[in-house]
Amino acid sequence: MSSAGTPAPGTDGGGVPERRSSPGGNVVTGSLAAVGFHQPASVALVETVRPRRQPLDVVLSQNAWNFLSRSEFAALARDYDPRRRTLYRARRTVARVNTRRARSNVVLSHYMADLLTARGLSPVVSPVTLPLELCATGPAPIRAPAGIDGPFVVVPGTLTPYKRADYALDLLRLLPPSERPLLVLAGTDDGSGQQQRLSSILETAQVRHWIGSVDRDEMSWLLAHAVATLVPSRLESLSFSVAEALVLSPRVMASPLSVHREVAERLGLDPQWLPPEPDIETARALLDPVAAAPTVDRAGYRQEWHDLAALIAERSDQK
């Protein structure tokens, strides 16, 4: 909804951001709302809103998919069916129109800034590291999902090809069956059919597994109790999954993407960087004793959300 007399782009009509379909996008809109951000009509909190007649004052670009080079996009998109590839190409076109016309483009990481800069734009970076609800001073509420018993490895996030949940499967298959932890895939299918595909492969491989969506409290429990959290993605835009794992999990293994490294540097914590393909040394590391998760002063990262809200307000037409 976007025309005059109707709700502002990305809002429910009262200036309150809509919930996005992307988990990371939901974190952004929810965190901004929680610090009191009221979205002006001239601001889009996602780059793929329907273009308007008048350029937007601010576009907040969140999704790396929409700004990858053609060759990078083609390499990742070939894992999807033709209908979804067409959808993604259309979104890229909309994102290009909105960001080129916007008076200001804002991004949440230097990685995203590099992508937009390569397209001839001049984005402003306002980094955010942790979801606001993890910036509380006290312990986060946690609750165990039903059906998980014994040691487990968790892969958090949407089930989609570029997240590479099959990397975790291949890693576990390097271990003797009697030594393999349970594989927990904590996320929902993005419509690509990846969940069904993975379920079939896991059944054939006889790897014990649990697949399902979880809420915030359950995810916190999974991250805190896993023998390892794996984030083997080939692409990430915001990297909240790595950030959350680093502050909650006793052991984190992640692909060495630039945005993963950026978030790790902001937190002052390093995961174990995964090799391009699973190897026995990494698999055996899953069986090593785990230490306690690091102590992080998470409250300090709350200010990032206030800074982002202030930046957007400053650059919008409602100053």
C-alpha positions as CSV (number, residue, x, y, z in Angstrom):
1,M,0.0,0.0,0.0
2,S,1.6,3.2,-1.0
3,S,-0.5,5.9,-2.7
4,A,-1.7,9.2,-1.1
5,G,-4.5,8.7,1.4
6,T,-3.4,5.1,2.1
7,P,-1.0,3.7,4.7
8,A,2.7,4.6,4.2
9,P,4.9,2.1,2.5
10,G,5.8,-0.8,4.8
11,T,3.4,0.3,7.6
12,D,0.0,-0.8,8.9
13,G,-1.5,2.7,8.4
14,G,-0.7,4.1,11.8
15,G,3.0,4.6,11.2
16,V,3.7,1.2,12.7
17,P,6.0,-1.0,10.5
18,E,4.4,-4.1,9.1
19,R,5.9,-7.5,9.9
20,R,8.0,-8.6,7.0
21,S,8.2,-12.2,5.7
22,S,11.9,-12.3,6.3
23,P,13.1,-13.1,9.8
24,G,15.8,-10.5,9.6
25,G,13.4,-7.9,8.2
26,N,11.0,-8.6,11.1
27,V,13.9,-8.0,13.5
28,V,14.6,-4.6,11.9
29,T,11.0,-3.4,11.9
30,G,10.3,-4.7,15.4
31,S,13.4,-3.3,16.9
32,L,12.8,0.2,15.4
33,A,9.2,0.1,16.6
34,A,10.4,-0.8,20.1
35,V,12.6,2.3,20.3
36,G,9.7,4.5,19.4
37,F,10.3,4.9,15.7
38,H,7.2,6.2,13.9
39,Q,7.5,5.6,10.2
40,P,6.9,8.6,8.0
41,A,5.2,8.2,4.6
42,S,8.3,9.2,2.9
43,V,10.4,6.3,4.3
44,A,10.6,2.7,3.1
45,L,12.0,0.2,5.5
46,V,12.6,-2.3,2.7
47,E,13.9,-1.6,-0.8
48,T,11.2,-3.6,-2.6
49,V,8.1,-1.5,-1.7
50,R,6.0,-0.6,-4.7
51,P,7.5,2.5,-6.4
52,R,5.7,5.8,-5.9
53,R,5.3,8.8,-8.1
54,Q,7.4,10.9,-5.8
55,P,10.8,9.7,-4.8
56,L,11.2,8.4,-1.2
57,D,13.2,10.5,1.2
58,V,14.8,7.3,2.7
59,V,15.1,3.8,1.6
60,L,16.5,1.3,4.0
61,S,18.0,-1.5,2.0
62,Q,18.2,-4.9,3.8
63,N,18.5,-7.7,1.2
64,A,21.8,-8.4,-0.5
65,W,20.0,-10.5,-3.1
66,N,18.8,-7.3,-4.7
67,F,22.2,-5.8,-5.2
68,L,24.5,-8.7,-6.1
69,S,26.2,-8.5,-9.5
70,R,24.5,-10.3,-12.3
71,S,27.0,-13.2,-12.2
72,E,26.7,-13.6,-8.4
73,F,22.9,-13.5,-8.6
74,A,22.8,-16.0,-11.4
75,A,25.1,-18.4,-9.6
76,L,22.9,-18.4,-6.5
77,A,19.5,-18.2,-8.3
78,R,20.1,-21.4,-10.3
79,D,19.2,-23.4,-7.3
80,Y,15.7,-22.1,-7.5
81,D,12.9,-23.0,-9.8
82,P,12.1,-20.7,-12.8
83,R,9.1,-19.1,-11.1
84,R,11.1,-18.0,-8.1
85,R,14.0,-16.8,-10.2
86,T,11.5,-14.6,-12.1
87,L,10.2,-13.3,-8.8
88,Y,13.7,-12.5,-7.5
89,R,14.6,-10.7,-10.8
90,A,11.5,-8.6,-10.5
91,R,12.4,-7.6,-6.9
92,R,15.9,-6.6,-8.0
93,T,14.3,-4.3,-10.6
94,V,12.0,-2.7,-8.0
95,A,15.0,-2.3,-5.6
96,R,17.0,-0.6,-8.3
97,V,14.2,1.8,-9.1
98,N,13.6,2.8,-5.5
99,T,17.2,3.2,-4.5
100,R,18.2,5.2,-7.6
101,R,15.3,7.6,-7.0
102,A,15.6,7.9,-3.2
103,R,17.1,11.0,-1.7
104,S,19.0,8.9,0.9
105,N,19.9,5.2,1.0
106,V,20.6,3.7,4.4
107,V,22.1,0.3,5.0
108,L,22.9,-1.7,8.1
109,S,26.4,-3.0,7.3
110,H,29.5,-2.0,5.4
111,Y,29.0,-5.1,3.3
112,M,25.6,-3.8,2.1
113,A,27.2,-0.4,1.6
114,D,29.8,-1.9,-0.7
115,L,27.1,-3.6,-2.8
116,L,25.1,-0.4,-3.3
117,T,28.3,1.6,-3.9
118,A,29.2,-0.8,-6.7
119,R,25.9,0.2,-8.3
120,G,26.8,3.9,-8.3
121,L,24.9,4.8,-5.1
122,S,26.1,6.6,-2.0
123,P,24.6,4.8,1.0
124,V,24.9,5.9,4.6
125,V,25.9,3.1,7.0
126,S,24.1,2.8,10.4
127,P,25.3,-0.5,11.8
128,V,23.1,-2.7,13.9
129,T,24.5,-5.8,15.6
130,L,21.9,-7.5,17.7
131,P,18.1,-7.7,17.7
132,L,16.9,-5.2,20.3
133,E,15.3,-7.9,22.4
134,L,18.8,-9.4,22.9
135,C,20.2,-6.1,24.2
136,A,18.4,-6.4,27.6
137,T,20.6,-6.3,30.7
138,G,19.0,-9.5,32.2
139,P,19.0,-13.1,30.9
140,A,16.8,-13.7,27.9
141,P,13.8,-16.0,28.5
142,I,14.3,-19.5,27.1
143,R,12.1,-22.5,26.5
144,A,13.1,-25.9,25.0
145,P,11.2,-27.0,21.9
146,A,9.4,-30.3,22.2
147,G,11.1,-33.4,20.8
148,I,14.8,-32.6,21.2
149,D,16.8,-35.0,23.3
150,G,20.5,-35.5,23.7
151,P,23.4,-33.6,22.1
152,F,22.5,-31.6,19.0
153,V,23.9,-29.2,16.4
154,V,21.6,-26.4,15.3
155,V,21.4,-24.5,12.0
156,P,19.2,-21.4,12.6
157,G,17.4,-19.5,9.9
158,T,15.2,-19.9,6.9
159,L,15.4,-23.1,4.9
160,T,16.5,-22.0,1.5
161,P,19.4,-23.3,-0.8
162,Y,21.8,-20.4,-0.2
163,K,21.7,-21.0,3.6
164,R,23.4,-24.4,2.9
165,A,21.8,-26.5,5.6
166,D,23.0,-29.5,3.6
167,Y,26.6,-28.5,4.6
168,A,25.7,-29.5,8.2
169,L,24.3,-32.8,6.9
170,D,27.5,-33.5,5.0
171,L,29.6,-32.6,8.0
172,L,27.7,-35.0,10.3
173,R,28.0,-37.8,7.8
174,L,31.8,-37.7,8.3
175,L,31.3,-39.0,11.8
176,P,30.4,-42.6,12.8
177,P,26.6,-42.9,13.2
178,S,27.0,-43.7,16.9
179,E,28.8,-40.4,17.5
180,R,26.6,-38.0,15.4
181,P,24.7,-35.4,17.3
182,L,21.1,-34.7,16.4
183,L,20.8,-32.2,13.6
184,V,18.3,-29.4,14.3
185,L,17.2,-27.2,11.4
186,A,15.4,-24.4,13.2
187,G,13.5,-22.5,10.5
188,T,10.8,-22.6,7.9
189,D,10.8,-23.1,4.2
190,D,10.9,-20.0,2.1
191,G,8.7,-21.5,-0.6
192,S,11.6,-23.1,-2.5
193,G,10.8,-26.6,-1.3
194,Q,14.1,-26.9,0.5
195,Q,12.5,-28.3,3.7
196,Q,11.0,-31.3,1.8
197,R,14.2,-31.8,-0.1
198,L,16.3,-31.8,3.1
199,S,13.9,-34.1,4.9
200,S,14.1,-36.6,2.1
201,I,18.0,-36.5,2.0
202,L,18.2,-36.8,5.8
203,E,15.9,-39.8,5.9
204,T,17.9,-41.5,3.1
205,A,21.2,-40.7,4.9
206,Q,19.8,-42.0,8.2
207,V,20.9,-38.9,10.0
208,R,18.8,-38.1,13.1
209,H,17.1,-34.8,12.7
210,W,14.5,-32.3,13.9
211,I,13.1,-29.7,11.5
212,G,10.6,-27.0,12.5
213,S,10.0,-23.4,13.2
214,V,10.7,-22.0,16.6
215,D,9.8,-18.8,18.5
216,R,12.3,-16.4,20.1
217,D,12.4,-18.2,23.4
218,E,12.9,-21.6,21.8
219,M,15.7,-20.3,19.5
220,S,17.5,-18.8,22.5
221,W,17.3,-22.2,24.2
222,L,18.6,-24.0,21.1
223,L,21.6,-21.6,20.7
224,A,22.5,-21.9,24.4
225,H,22.3,-25.7,24.6
226,A,23.7,-26.8,21.2
227,V,27.1,-28.5,21.1
228,A,27.6,-26.2,18.1
229,T,25.6,-23.6,16.1
230,L,26.4,-23.8,12.4
231,V,25.8,-20.9,10.0
232,P,27.3,-22.1,6.7
233,S,25.5,-19.7,4.4
234,R,26.8,-18.6,1.0
235,L,25.0,-15.3,1.4
236,E,23.8,-13.2,4.3
237,S,22.5,-9.6,4.4
238,L,22.3,-8.7,8.1
239,S,24.0,-11.7,9.8
240,F,21.8,-11.6,12.9
241,S,22.1,-15.4,13.0
242,V,25.8,-15.2,13.6
243,A,25.5,-12.3,16.0
244,E,22.9,-14.1,18.1
245,A,24.9,-17.3,18.1
246,L,28.1,-15.6,19.2
247,V,26.5,-14.1,22.3
248,L,24.4,-17.2,23.2
249,S,26.2,-20.3,22.0
250,P,29.2,-22.0,23.5
251,R,30.5,-22.9,20.0
252,V,29.8,-21.2,16.7
253,M,31.0,-22.3,13.3
254,A,30.3,-20.0,10.4
255,S,31.2,-19.4,6.7
256,P,33.8,-16.6,6.4
257,L,31.5,-14.1,4.6
258,S,32.5,-10.5,4.9
259,V,29.3,-9.6,6.7
260,H,29.9,-12.4,9.2
261,R,33.4,-11.1,9.8
262,E,32.1,-7.6,10.2
263,V,29.6,-8.6,12.9
264,A,32.2,-10.7,14.7
265,E,34.5,-7.8,14.8
266,R,31.8,-5.5,16.2
267,L,31.2,-8.0,19.0
268,G,34.8,-8.8,19.6
269,L,34.2,-12.5,19.2
270,D,35.3,-14.9,16.5
271,P,33.5,-18.1,15.5
272,Q,35.4,-21.0,14.0
273,W,35.4,-20.2,10.3
274,L,34.2,-23.1,8.2
275,P,36.2,-24.4,5.3
276,P,34.5,-24.3,1.8
277,E,33.6,-27.9,2.1
278,P,33.1,-30.1,5.2
279,D,36.2,-32.0,6.4
280,I,36.9,-34.5,9.1
281,E,38.8,-32.1,11.3
282,T,35.8,-29.8,11.5
283,A,33.4,-32.7,12.0
284,R,35.5,-34.0,14.9
285,A,35.5,-30.6,16.5
286,L,31.8,-31.0,17.1
287,L,32.6,-33.7,19.6
288,D,35.1,-31.6,21.6
289,P,34.0,-30.4,25.1
290,V,32.3,-27.1,25.0
291,A,33.0,-24.1,27.2
292,A,30.5,-21.6,28.5
293,A,29.2,-19.0,26.1
294,P,31.2,-15.8,26.4
295,T,30.0,-12.9,28.5
296,V,29.0,-9.9,26.3
297,D,27.8,-6.5,27.5
298,R,24.7,-6.6,25.2
299,A,23.0,-3.6,26.6
300,G,25.5,-1.3,24.8
301,Y,24.2,-2.4,21.4
302,R,20.8,-1.0,22.1
303,Q,22.0,2.5,21.2
304,E,22.6,1.3,17.6
305,W,18.8,1.1,17.1
306,H,18.2,4.6,18.5
307,D,21.0,5.9,16.2
308,L,19.3,4.2,13.2
309,A,15.9,5.6,14.1
310,A,17.4,9.1,14.5
311,L,19.3,8.9,11.2
312,I,16.1,7.9,9.3
313,A,14.1,10.7,10.9
314,E,16.8,13.2,10.2
315,R,16.8,12.4,6.5
316,S,13.1,12.1,6.1
317,D,10.6,14.9,5.5
318,Q,9.4,14.7,9.1
319,K,12.4,16.1,11.0
